Amino acid sequence: MSKMKYVVMQLDQQIEFVQLPATHTYQLTALNLRLHKELEKLTAPNVPSLPKAIAECENLDIVNPSYKLHHGLDYINQLEQAFSSINEKAYPLISLLTEIRALQAQLEQWYEEEEELAN
């Protein structure tokens, strides 16, 4: 199995962890920073709350069961759904959705290849 890394995300006092292939962790962190940079430009009423990436780590042992570990592809799928449902008229979302979907496609391909290698 390939090496995994974790992105630590925080929204207010809530902390979450996203498990990704080590080769894609930086991309999620960079995407998260870009989305936060653009969020304030959105005027739609249904802009999602987005946690901030606050750290990356190679090893993770969650000792408190109230904290969640998200599968990377599940996380990016939820992110894509949240941003594709924004009814924005004043700011083009196409570039943001393109970046989200590009990472989504890369992760889908990565997990498919991993599954093929395991069989």
Secondary structure as GFF3:
##gff-version 3
##sequence-region A 1 119
A	DSSP	beta_strand	4	11	.	.	.	ID=ss1
A	DSSP	beta_strand	14	21	.	.	.	ID=ss2
A	DSSP	three_ten_helix	22	24	.	.	.	ID=ss3
A	DSSP	alpha_helix	25	39	.	.	.	ID=ss4
A	DSSP	beta_strand	52	57	.	.	.	ID=ss5
A	DSSP	beta_strand	68	71	.	.	.	ID=ss6
A	DSSP	alpha_helix	72	84	.	.	.	ID=ss7
A	DSSP	alpha_helix	94	118	.	.	.	ID=ss8
###
